Amino acid sequence: MASPLAPPERVWWKPAGLLEKTWVRIAFVWCLFLTAMMPIWFLMGKQNVPGESYRIDPPAFRERVMAFVEQYRVGEEQGIPVVEPPPGSDVYLFGRMFQWYPIVKLKVGETYRLHVSSLDVQHGFSLQPLNINLQILPGYVHVITVTPTRAGEYSLVCNEYCGLGHHIMVSKLIVTE
Ligand SMILES: [Cu+2]
């Protein structure tokens, strides 16, 4: 019997066995499949938020939001204007340390285009309990096309740590019949 201290027989130059070859082939095909699924899933997957994006200077976006608020303002809650845009219109909303601005009121069954951006740092647009999440960056605008199906008040929280007041960065989205 060979000594347990002796190295095992060196076999790497011998042809691989059938079992090993089979598994290498399976692993290779699986790699091709997963690689192909990356673009396919990106195009076909239902996880994609239906939307588009474009670039803008934060001060210009701020001006756009202020003009939008001025035009459709219907009230105010805790210092934040409440805005009710006409059905089917474009809605402008920004996040900044530490608030979402303004509070938007939408109607069930109507389609809106939500333009969302940040004025300062990265924020997380998180609409609850629907769990719609978007990374909001200064300089980039996300356009989210939404058609509310149920009336109620939805919480809009920031889910990307943005500074000392991050935990108070809570707002809402109102949907009415
Ligand atoms: Cu935050």
Residues whose N, C-alpha, C, O or C-beta is under 5 A from the ligand:
A	BS01	CU	C158 E160 Y161 C162 H166 M169
